Amino acid sequence: MIIVPPKFKNVIEDIESIEDMSARLDCEAEGEPTPTYEFLDANGEPIIGRPGFVINPNTGILVIEEVKRENAGEYKCRASSDGRTIEAVRRLRVISKPTIVSFINATGVENKDITIECIARGDPLPEIVFLKEGSDNTYKIVVNTLDPRVSVEASNRSSDIGGEPDSAVAKLSISGATRSDDGLYKCRAENSEFYKTKVFRGREISTLIRVTSEDDSFYGEYRCLAENKHGDAEHFITLKQAHVPQPPTQATFETVTATTITFNIVGPQNIGGINLTYYAVQYRKKNEEWIDENPSKEWPIESPYILENLEPQTAYVFRFFAKNLVGLSTYGAQTQRTMPKRAAPEKPDILPTPIGGIVHSDYSQKYDLAWIAS
C-alpha cells in the first residue's frame, strides 16, 4: 500500500454568506489512506456536536445551517492521514441585509426648514438614498436634483458609547419648504446587492409574509402576484409546517469491541416535515440513574455512529434521539449491552479479497499486501 501525505485540494480561504442563509466551508484533502477531518473555532475548541453546525468527517465539509453575525470569524480545519496532520484556516464573513429602523412621517410649516431622518443597519453598513415621487408616479433621487434648497447629510452612529458604528444615518433637509415639496418620500438602504425600502407617508413595502399560526389552514400553496402599469407576473410558493421529529425507531449494535460500539440506527417514522440533521445517544451504566435528558453524543446524519471510551466488561443502557432544525425529539429505541473483555484482535481482511483463495500480483518479483484490521 502506497502512503500519500494529505494535501488540501483547494485554497478558498475567504467565504461570504448572507445572514440566516446556510454557509459551506470546504476543507477537502487528498491522501492515502483517505484523510479524516476536524473543525475548530477561533479559540481552538472542536465544533462537532454544536447545534446548527453539520460536519461530514468523511468529506471535510462544514455546513452552518442558519448563519448569524456571531458566526463570523476564523475556522481551522485539520485533515489527518496515517498519523500526519495538516491544517488550514477558513475565514467566514457574514453579510447582514439592510434594515430600516427609523423613518418617521414629518409635518412642516410653509417657508420653514424641514428635516427628514432615516436610520438603517446592516453589515457592511448600508448607503442611504432618498427618493421623491414625481408626477409620473416614479421616484427620483433627491440629491440629483438641481434645487439648492435640498441637501442630504450622511453619517454613521454607534448604539454603544465608544463602540464601532452599527447604524447609517441620513438627513434630508429642505430649506424654505413650499407646497411643491409635499408628497411621498422614500428611504432606500443598500449594501452589496441587497436593499430595503420604506415610504414616507405610506406603508412599508415588503415581500415577506410571516406565518406564525399552527393552524393547518395556513399551510399549502401561496400565489405571489406582482404588477405595474406594464403588466403582471406571478409565482407559486408551497408552505409546509415542520415539527420536532419522532425518536429513532430502532438502534442495533453493528460492531462491538471492549471500548467501542458502532450503531446501526433506523430513522423515525415521522421526521417532522424537514430533513434530519443529527442522531444522538445518551447512555449510563446499568447500575446508575438518568441524570437528565441531554444527549451524551451527537452524530451528523449518514456519518459513522461510533461511541468510544466505554469500559470493558461493563453493562450500559443506551437511548437515542433524532434532531432537525426545529429541535430534538424525545428519547426512544432504548437498549442495553454489556461490553466484552479485552481480547486479541480478529483475523484481518486481506485487500483485495483473494479469488478462490489465490492472490494475484501485477509484478513478477513482488506482491503488495494490504489489509484491514477487524
Residue pairs with C-beta under 8 A, 6 or more apart in sequence:
1 32
1 368
1 369
1 370
2 32
3 32
3 33
3 81
3 82
4 30
4 31
4 32
4 81
5 31
5 81
5 82
5 84
5 86
6 29
6 30
6 31
6 35
6 79
6 80
6 81
6 84
6 85
6 86
7 29
7 30
7 31
7 86
8 27
8 28
8 29
8 79
8 86
8 88
9 28
9 29
9 30
10 26
10 28
12 26
12 90
13 88
13 89
13 90
13 91
14 90
14 91
14 93
15 23
15 24
15 25
15 90
15 91
15 92
15 93
16 92
16 93
16 94
16 95
17 23
17 64
17 67
17 92
17 93
17 94
17 95
18 67
18 94
18 95
18 97
18 194
19 67
19 68
19 69
19 94
19 95
19 96
19 97
19 123
20 66
20 67
20 68
21 66
21 67
22 63
22 64
22 65
22 66
22 67
23 63
23 64
23 67
23 71
23 92
23 94
24 61
24 62
24 63
24 64
25 39
25 61
25 62
25 63
25 64
25 75
25 77
25 90
25 92
26 60
26 61
26 90
27 37
27 39
27 60
27 61
27 62
27 77
27 79
27 88
27 90
28 59
28 60
28 61
29 35
29 37
29 60
29 79
29 81
29 86
31 79
31 81
31 82
31 84
32 81
32 82
33 81
33 82
34 58
34 81
35 60
35 79
35 80
35 81
36 57
36 58
36 79
36 80
36 81
37 55
37 56
37 57
37 58
37 59
37 60
37 77
37 78
37 79
37 80
38 46
38 48
38 57
38 77
38 78
38 80
39 46
39 47
39 48
39 53
39 55
39 62
39 75
39 76
39 77
39 78
40 46
40 47
40 75
40 76
40 77
40 78
41 47
41 73
41 75
41 76
42 73
42 74
42 75
44 76
47 53
47 55
47 62
47 75
48 55
48 57
48 298
49 297
49 298
52 64
52 65
52 66
53 62
53 63
53 64
53 65
54 62
54 63
54 64
54 65
54 277
54 278
54 300
54 301
55 61
55 62
55 63
55 300
56 300
56 302
56 303
57 300
57 303
57 304
58 303
60 77
60 79
62 75
62 77
64 71
64 92
65 277
65 325
66 325
67 92
67 94
68 94
69 94
69 96
69 123
71 92
71 94
72 92
72 93
72 94
73 91
73 92
74 89
74 90
74 91
74 92
75 89
75 90
75 91
75 92
76 87
76 88
76 89
76 90
77 87
77 88
77 89
77 90
78 85
78 86
78 87
79 85
79 86
79 87
79 88
94 123
95 123
95 124
95 191
95 192
95 194
96 121
96 122
96 123
97 122
97 191
97 194
97 196
98 120
98 121
98 122
98 126
98 189
98 190
98 191
98 194
98 195
98 196
99 120
99 121
99 122
99 189
99 196
100 118
100 119
100 120
100 187
100 189
100 196
100 197
100 198
101 119
101 120
101 121
101 167
102 117
102 118
102 119
103 116
103 117
103 118
103 119
103 187
103 198
103 200
104 117
105 200
105 201
106 114
106 115
106 116
106 200
108 114
108 174
108 177
109 177
110 177
110 178
110 179
111 176
111 177
111 178
112 176
112 177
113 173
113 174
113 175
113 176
113 177
114 173
114 174
114 177
114 181
115 171
115 172
115 173
115 174
116 130
116 171
116 172
116 185
116 200
117 169
117 170
117 171
117 172
118 128
118 130
118 169
118 170
118 171
118 172
118 187
118 189
118 198
119 157
119 167
119 168
119 169
120 126
120 128
120 167
120 168
120 187
120 189
120 196
121 166
121 167
121 168
122 168
122 189
122 191
122 194
122 196
123 191
124 191
124 192
125 156
125 165
125 166
125 167
125 168
125 191
126 168
126 189
126 190
126 191
126 195
126 196
127 154
127 168
127 189
127 190
127 191
128 154
128 168
128 169
128 170
128 187
128 188
128 189
128 190
129 141
129 143
129 170
129 187
129 188
129 190
130 141
130 142
130 143
130 152
130 170
130 172
130 185
130 186
130 187
130 188
131 139
131 140
131 141
131 142
131 185
131 186
131 188
132 139
132 140
132 142
132 183
132 184
132 185
132 186
133 139
133 183
133 184
133 185
133 186
134 140
139 186
142 150
142 152
142 172
142 185
143 150
143 151
143 152
149 174
149 175
149 176
150 172
150 173
150 174
150 175
151 172
151 173
151 175
152 170
152 171
152 172
152 173
153 170
153 171
153 173
154 168
154 169
154 170
154 171
155 168
155 169
155 170
156 165
156 167
156 168
156 169
157 165
157 166
157 167
157 168
157 169
158 164
158 165
158 166
158 167
159 166
159 167
160 166
168 189
170 187
172 185
174 181
183 201
184 199
184 200
184 201
184 202
185 199
185 200
185 201
186 197
186 198
186 199
186 200
187 197
187 198
187 200
188 195
188 196
188 197
189 195
189 196
189 197
197 205
198 204
198 205
199 205
207 224
209 222
211 218
211 219
211 239
214 241
216 241
218 239
219 239
219 240
219 241
220 238
220 239
221 236
221 237
221 238
221 239
222 236
222 237
222 238
222 239
223 234
223 235
223 236
223 237
224 234
224 235
224 236
224 237
225 232
225 233
225 234
226 232
226 233
226 234
227 233
240 273
241 273
242 272
242 273
242 274
242 324
242 325
242 326
243 270
243 272
243 273
243 326
244 272
244 324
244 326
244 327
244 328
244 329
245 268
245 270
245 271
245 272
245 276
245 322
245 323
245 324
245 326
245 329
246 268
246 269
246 270
246 271
246 272
246 322
246 329
246 330
246 332
247 268
247 320
247 321
247 322
247 329
247 330
247 331
247 332
247 333
248 265
248 266
248 267
248 268
248 279
248 320
248 321
248 322
248 329
248 332
248 333
249 266
249 267
249 268
249 269
249 332
249 333
250 265
250 266
250 333
251 263
251 264
251 265
251 266
251 281
251 318
251 320
251 333
251 335
252 263
252 264
252 266
252 335
253 261
253 262
253 263
253 264
253 337
254 262
254 263
254 264
255 261
255 262
256 262
256 337
256 339
256 340
257 340
258 310
258 312
258 313
258 339
258 340
258 341
258 342
258 343
259 308
259 309
259 310
259 311
259 312
259 339
260 306
260 307
260 308
260 310
261 306
261 307
261 310
261 337
261 339
262 304
262 305
262 306
262 307
263 281
263 305
263 306
263 307
263 320
264 305
265 279
265 305
265 320
265 333
266 333
267 276
267 322
268 276
268 322
268 329
268 332
271 322
271 324
272 324
272 326
274 324
274 325
274 326
275 301
275 324
276 301
276 322
276 323
276 324
277 300
277 301
277 323
277 324
277 325
278 298
278 299
278 300
278 301
278 322
278 323
279 298
279 299
279 301
279 305
279 320
279 321
279 322
279 323
280 295
280 296
280 297
280 298
280 299
280 320
280 321
280 322
280 323
280 328
281 295
281 296
281 297
281 305
281 307
281 318
281 319
281 320
281 321
282 290
282 293
282 294
282 295
282 296
282 318
282 319
282 320
282 321
282 331
283 296
283 307
283 316
283 317
283 318
283 319
284 290
284 291
284 316
284 317
285 314
285 315
285 316
285 317
286 315
286 316
286 317
286 336
287 315
293 331
295 321
295 328
297 307
298 323
299 305
299 306
310 316
310 339
311 339
312 339
312 340
312 341
312 342
313 338
313 339
313 340
313 341
314 338
314 339
315 336
315 337
315 338
315 339
316 336
316 337
316 338
316 339
317 334
317 335
317 336
318 334
318 335
318 336
318 337
319 331
319 332
319 333
319 334
319 335
320 331
320 332
320 333
320 334
321 328
321 329
321 330
321 331
321 332
322 328
322 329
323 329
345 373
345 374
346 373
346 374
347 374
348 371
348 372
348 373
348 374
349 371
349 372
349 374
350 359
350 369
350 370
350 371
351 370
351 371
351 372
359 367
361 367
361 368
